[in-house]
Amino acid sequence: MKKLNRKQLELNRRKLERDKERVEYIEKIKLVANTLGGPGTFLLIPPVVLDVAYTLRYLVVVTAINHPEYTQRTVTSARNAVKKLMQHQHFAIKVDGKQVALDDFCTAGFTLYQMLAWSKLNDKGDDTAADFEWVIEFIRRLDPVLTDELCSKALKLLHELVNYICSSKNNAEDYFYWFTVQEKPKGKGSQSIIVLDINRRKADTRYFEIDGQRRLAHRVSWATAQHGFVETRIKFSDMGIKNNHPEEQVKIYIQKHALRRLEERIDCIKIEEIHVSIFASFLKPEIIKTTNNRMLVAFQLFNTKVGYLLAEYIDGAVLIHTFLFITNNGTPEGQKLTELTGLGKLDKKYLAIDKLSSFVKSDIGKNEKLKTIFEKAGCSSLLNIEETVERISTKHAECSISELLLRYLKTEDELLEMEDSPEIALLDHTINQSF
């Protein structure tokens, strides 16, 4: 037997890989066709049509076109992460009790969708030529299921998937990452591809003069596959600042001090969840103006207010100085809580009711007297916070908070007297800051 040279061996190896790839792809088409159209749907497709479908097949590829500094290892790692999640049940396409992995749908499913569109163009009803008799049954089975809406749903899930991958890496003090998702025909007579291109960018920074010192601040930003890199702004009218340009928007920055206070007080949530919540809190801001240029911006965690960002309009921008947990002195709710209980700043710190984890799996809401106090103070959102954050919370209360509070407040009778005392109206525009 004649020994093959290295070139012939390599050609044979590549042919075997191509044959294997074709077999695997046809199996995907079979799986998706029979899942969506019912058993036997795949058998309707003539071999010659399958050959064309394979030639024009859809593929999902990961690239880093705009970032030549990325190594092939980084791109491969990203591709593997995408592939793994596309096969995960959480990102599967579900319809009428049927389920198709997103990986199969964005490849074989989209290929079948194009085949279906072609079939409808060649369906001539009773006049259909013998070679196209399979078309009528193929359309009958798949057309009600494999719709534009289902394909749009798949692309939406793909956006959510790559956002999920990037969100754990996004950080205001480092890089923001995102994928652009684009559908492209690879070329005439060749397969189509869905390109997932990796991008990254650092948030802009600038220095502010604060009490005679230069302080570094980061631009409040975020990034998603749908919108790319986004830098948030706020209108003068939203801040309650009167000037000749109420609809003019200004940039928003955050000091490192504020980021540290957020990490310290929102202590059971991952940093990326905190950073996206900073951005989200300015989309439809809830603002309390405290002085001419200072304001409290409600910090929303999954649409639940857990505190305030203390911000100031300074040097043509909004600068976030610090974060106040909702029970902290310096917030309307914190001031009210002090009035109702006599608890000061150090008391709250000792009792650990100035951080979020103390209210996850807490028993405060089960004690009617304490529950009433927190509701009167406007902190009732904390009593239900477990439902909001339990799935992603990294820690929770380790002891009976209500028992500790009751002991600290000495007696239940004294607590009852506090509950029954007349409420003291808060100042509408001025809040004494203490942090």
C-alpha positions in Angstrom: 0.0 0.0 0.0 1.3 3.4 -1.0 2.2 5.5 2.0 0.4 8.9 2.1 2.5 12.0 2.4 1.9 14.7 5.0 -0.2 16.9 2.7 -2.5 14.0 1.7 -2.9 13.0 5.4 -3.9 16.5 6.3 -6.4 16.7 3.4 -8.0 13.4 4.6 -8.1 14.6 8.2 -10.0 17.8 7.1 -12.4 15.8 4.9 -13.2 13.5 7.9 -13.8 16.6 10.0 -16.1 18.1 7.4 -18.1 14.9 7.1 -18.4 14.7 10.8 -19.6 18.3 11.0 -22.2 17.6 8.3 -23.6 14.6 10.1 -23.8 16.5 13.4 -25.6 19.4 11.7 -28.1 17.2 9.8 -28.8 15.5 13.2 -29.6 19.0 14.6 -32.0 19.7 11.7 -33.7 16.4 12.3 -34.0 17.1 16.1 -35.5 20.6 15.6 -37.7 19.6 12.7 -39.2 16.6 14.6 -39.5 18.6 17.8 -41.4 21.5 16.3 -43.2 19.7 13.5 -43.8 16.3 15.0 -42.3 12.9 14.3 -41.6 12.3 10.7 -41.2 16.0 9.7 -37.5 15.5 8.9 -38.2 12.5 6.6 -40.3 14.9 4.4 -37.1 16.7 3.3 -35.5 15.3 0.1 -31.7 14.6 0.3 -31.0 17.2 -2.4 -32.8 19.9 -0.4 -30.8 18.9 2.7 -27.6 19.3 0.7 -28.6 22.9 -0.2 -29.7 23.6 3.4 -26.4 22.4 4.7 -24.5 24.6 2.3 -26.5 27.7 3.3 -26.6 26.7 7.0 -26.6 29.1 9.9 -23.6 29.2 12.3 -22.9 31.2 15.5 -19.4 32.6 15.7 -17.5 34.7 18.3 -15.1 37.3 17.2 -13.1 40.3 18.6 -12.8 42.4 15.5 -12.4 45.7 17.2 -10.0 44.5 19.8 -6.8 43.0 18.3 -5.3 42.9 21.8 -7.5 39.9 22.6 -5.6 36.7 22.2 -7.1 33.7 20.4 -7.3 32.0 23.8 -9.6 34.8 25.1 -11.9 34.4 22.0 -11.9 30.7 22.4 -12.8 31.0 26.1 -15.7 33.4 25.2 -16.9 31.0 22.5 -16.9 28.1 24.9 -18.9 30.1 27.5 -21.5 31.1 24.8 -21.7 27.5 23.6 -22.2 26.1 27.1 -25.0 28.6 27.9 -26.7 28.1 24.6 -27.1 24.5 25.5 -28.4 25.3 29.0 -32.1 24.7 29.7 -32.5 28.2 31.1 -32.0 29.6 27.6 -34.0 27.0 25.7 -36.8 28.0 23.3 -40.1 26.7 24.7 -43.3 26.5 22.7 -46.4 24.5 23.2 -44.7 22.2 25.7 -41.9 21.6 23.3 -38.3 22.7 24.0 -35.3 23.3 21.7 -31.9 24.3 23.0 -30.9 27.8 21.9 -27.8 26.4 20.3 -29.8 24.1 18.1 -32.4 26.8 17.3 -29.9 29.5 16.3 -28.2 27.1 13.9 -30.5 24.3 12.6 -33.7 26.2 13.6 -32.8 29.3 11.6 -31.7 27.0 8.7 -35.2 25.4 8.8 -36.8 28.8 8.9 -35.1 29.8 5.7 -36.0 26.4 4.2 -39.6 27.0 5.2 -39.6 30.4 3.5 -38.2 28.9 0.3 -40.8 26.1 0.5 -43.7 28.6 0.6 -42.3 30.3 -2.5 -42.3 27.0 -4.3 -45.7 25.8 -3.1 -48.1 26.0 -6.0 -51.0 24.1 -4.3 -52.7 21.6 -6.6 -50.3 22.5 -9.4 -47.2 21.6 -7.4 -44.8 19.5 -9.4 -44.2 16.0 -8.3 -40.7 16.9 -7.0 -42.3 19.4 -4.6 -45.2 17.3 -3.2 -43.4 17.2 0.2 -43.6 20.9 0.4 -47.3 21.1 1.3 -47.0 18.8 4.3 -43.7 20.4 5.4 -45.4 23.8 5.4 -48.5 22.5 7.2 -46.4 21.1 10.0 -43.9 23.9 10.6 -45.5 27.1 9.4 -47.8 27.5 12.5 -44.8 27.0 14.9 -41.6 28.2 13.2 -42.7 31.9 13.0 -41.1 35.3 12.8 -42.0 35.8 16.4 -40.3 32.6 17.5 -37.1 33.6 15.7 -37.2 37.0 17.3 -37.6 35.4 20.6 -34.5 33.3 20.0 -32.5 36.4 19.1 -33.8 38.2 22.2 -32.7 35.2 24.3 -29.3 35.4 22.6 -29.0 39.0 23.7 -29.9 38.1 27.2 -27.4 35.3 27.2 -24.4 37.4 26.2 -25.5 40.1 28.6 -25.5 37.5 31.3 -21.9 36.6 30.4 -20.7 40.2 30.4 -22.6 41.4 33.5 -20.4 39.5 35.9 -17.3 41.3 34.5 -18.7 44.9 34.3 -17.2 47.3 36.8 -17.3 51.1 37.0 -13.7 51.1 38.1 -12.4 48.8 35.4 -14.0 47.7 32.1 -17.5 47.4 30.7 -17.9 44.5 28.4 -20.6 43.7 25.8 -21.2 41.7 22.7 -22.7 43.1 19.5 -25.1 40.6 17.9 -25.3 40.8 14.1 -26.8 38.4 11.5 -24.7 38.3 8.3 -24.8 36.3 5.1 -21.3 34.9 4.8 -21.3 35.0 1.0 -23.1 34.0 -2.1 -23.9 30.3 -2.0 -22.4 29.9 1.5 -23.7 29.7 5.0 -25.1 32.6 7.0 -23.6 33.5 10.4 -24.7 35.2 13.6 -21.7 37.1 14.7 -21.1 37.7 18.5 -18.4 40.3 18.6 -16.7 41.1 22.0 -16.2 44.7 22.9 -14.9 46.5 26.0 -14.4 50.1 27.2 -13.4 51.8 30.4 -15.7 54.4 31.9 -14.5 58.0 31.5 -13.0 59.7 34.6 -12.4 63.2 35.7 -11.2 65.0 38.8 -13.3 67.3 41.0 -12.0 69.9 43.5 -13.6 68.9 46.8 -12.6 70.7 50.1 -9.4 71.8 48.5 -8.4 68.3 47.2 -8.6 66.7 43.8 -11.0 63.7 43.9 -11.1 61.1 41.1 -14.6 60.1 39.9 -15.9 57.6 37.3 -18.6 58.3 34.8 -21.8 56.4 35.6 -22.1 54.0 32.6 -23.2 50.5 31.6 -23.1 48.3 28.5 -25.5 45.8 26.9 -25.8 43.9 23.6 -28.9 45.8 22.7 -27.5 49.3 23.3 -23.7 49.0 23.4 -21.8 51.3 25.8 -24.2 53.8 27.4 -23.3 56.8 29.6 -26.2 58.1 31.7 -27.2 61.8 32.0 -29.8 63.7 33.9 -31.9 66.8 33.1 -31.8 70.0 35.1 -35.5 69.8 35.4 -35.2 66.3 37.0 -32.8 67.7 39.5 -35.1 70.6 40.4 -32.5 73.1 39.3 -34.1 76.1 37.6 -32.2 77.7 34.6 -32.9 78.7 31.0 -32.2 75.2 29.7 -34.4 72.8 31.9 -34.2 70.0 29.3 -30.4 70.1 29.0 -28.7 67.0 30.2 -25.5 66.8 32.2 -23.1 63.9 32.9 -23.1 61.9 36.1 -20.0 60.8 38.0 -19.4 58.8 41.2 -16.6 59.0 43.7 -14.7 56.0 44.9 -15.9 56.8 48.4 -19.5 56.3 47.2 -18.6 52.9 45.6 -17.0 51.8 48.9 -20.1 52.8 50.9 -22.3 50.9 48.5 -20.2 47.7 48.8 -20.2 48.1 52.6 -23.9 48.7 53.1 -25.3 46.7 50.2 -23.1 43.9 51.5 -24.9 40.8 50.3 -25.1 41.6 46.5 -22.4 41.1 43.9 -20.6 44.2 42.8 -21.9 44.0 39.2 -25.5 44.0 40.5 -24.7 47.1 42.5 -23.1 48.9 39.6 -26.0 48.3 37.2 -28.4 49.5 39.9 -26.5 52.8 40.1 -27.1 53.2 36.4 -30.7 52.1 36.6 -31.5 54.5 39.4 -31.0 57.4 37.0 -33.2 56.1 34.2 -36.4 57.4 36.0 -34.8 59.2 39.0 -36.7 59.7 42.3 -35.0 62.8 43.7 -35.3 64.8 47.0 -33.7 68.2 46.7 -31.8 69.1 50.0 -30.1 72.3 49.2 -29.6 74.5 46.1 -27.2 72.0 44.4 -27.4 68.9 46.6 -29.9 66.1 46.3 -30.8 62.6 47.4 -31.4 60.2 44.5 -33.3 57.0 45.5 -31.1 53.9 45.0 -33.3 51.2 43.5 -32.3 47.5 43.8 -34.6 45.6 41.5 -37.2 48.4 41.7 -37.0 48.4 45.5 -35.7 51.5 47.3 -32.9 50.5 49.7 -31.2 53.9 50.2 -30.0 57.1 48.6 -27.1 58.4 46.5 -26.1 61.8 47.9 -25.2 63.8 44.9 -24.3 67.4 44.0 -24.4 69.5 40.9 -20.8 70.8 40.7 -18.5 72.0 37.9 -21.1 71.4 35.2 -21.8 67.8 36.2 -23.5 65.7 38.9 -21.1 64.1 41.4 -22.3 61.3 43.7 -20.4 61.8 47.0 -21.6 58.8 49.0 -24.3 56.3 49.6 -26.7 56.3 52.5 -28.6 53.1 53.4 -32.3 53.8 53.9 -32.0 53.6 57.8 -28.9 55.9 57.9 -29.0 59.3 59.5 -29.3 61.8 56.7 -32.3 60.1 54.9 -36.0 60.9 55.5 -36.6 57.4 56.6 -33.5 57.2 58.8 -34.4 60.5 60.5 -38.0 59.2 61.1 -36.6 56.0 62.5 -34.5 58.0 65.0 -37.5 60.0 66.0 -39.6 56.9 66.6 -36.9 54.8 68.5 -34.2 57.2 69.7 -31.6 55.2 67.8 -28.6 57.3 66.7 -26.0 56.6 64.1 -23.8 54.5 66.3 -26.8 52.6 67.7 -27.8 51.6 64.1 -24.2 50.6 63.3 -24.0 48.4 66.5 -27.4 46.8 65.7 -26.2 46.3 62.1 -29.5 47.7 60.7 -27.4 50.0 58.5 -26.7 47.2 55.9 -28.8 45.1 53.6 -27.8 41.6 54.8 -29.4 42.2 58.2 -32.8 42.2 56.5 -32.4 39.1 54.4 -34.0 36.2 56.3 -34.6 38.7 59.1 -37.4 38.2 61.7 -38.2 41.9 62.1 -41.3 41.7 60.0 -42.6 38.9 62.2 -42.7 41.1 65.3 -45.8 43.3 65.0 -44.4 46.1 67.2 -41.1 46.4 65.3 -42.9 46.0 62.0 -45.2 49.0 62.8 -42.1 51.1 63.7 -40.4 50.3 60.4 -43.6 50.9 58.4 -44.1 54.3 60.1 -40.5 55.2 59.3 -41.1 54.4 55.6 -38.7 51.4 55.7 -41.3 48.7 55.0 -39.5 47.8 51.8 -36.7 46.2 53.9 -39.2 43.8 55.5 -40.0 42.3 52.1 -36.5 42.6 50.6 -35.9 38.8 51.0 -38.3 38.1 48.1 -36.3 40.5 45.9 -32.7 39.5 46.6 -32.7 36.0 48.1 -31.9 34.3 44.8 -28.7 36.4 44.4 -27.9 37.2 48.1 -24.5 36.1 49.3 -25.3 36.4 53.0 -28.1 37.1 55.5 -28.9 37.8 59.1 -27.2 35.3 61.4 -29.2 36.0 64.6 -32.6 37.2 65.8 -32.6 40.9 64.8 -35.9 41.6 66.5 -34.8 40.1 69.8 -31.6 42.2 69.7 -33.6 45.3 68.9 -36.1 44.7 71.6 -33.3 44.1 74.2 -31.5 47.2 73.0 -34.7 49.3 73.4 -35.0 48.0 76.9 -38.6 47.0 77.2 -41.6 46.4 75.0 -43.6 49.0 77.1 -41.1 51.7 76.2 -41.3 50.6 72.6 -45.1 50.8 72.7 -44.9 54.4 74.1 -42.7 55.3 71.1 -45.2 53.9 68.7 -48.1 55.8 70.3 -46.2 59.2 70.4 -47.3 61.9 67.9 -45.4 61.8 64.6 -43.0 64.7 64.0 -43.3 66.1 60.5 -40.1 66.0 58.5 -38.6 69.2 57.0 -39.6 69.3 53.3 -36.5 70.6 51.8 -33.6 70.3 54.3 -32.3 67.1 55.8 -29.4 67.2 58.3 -26.6 65.2 56.8 -24.6 62.9 59.1 -22.3 60.4 57.6 
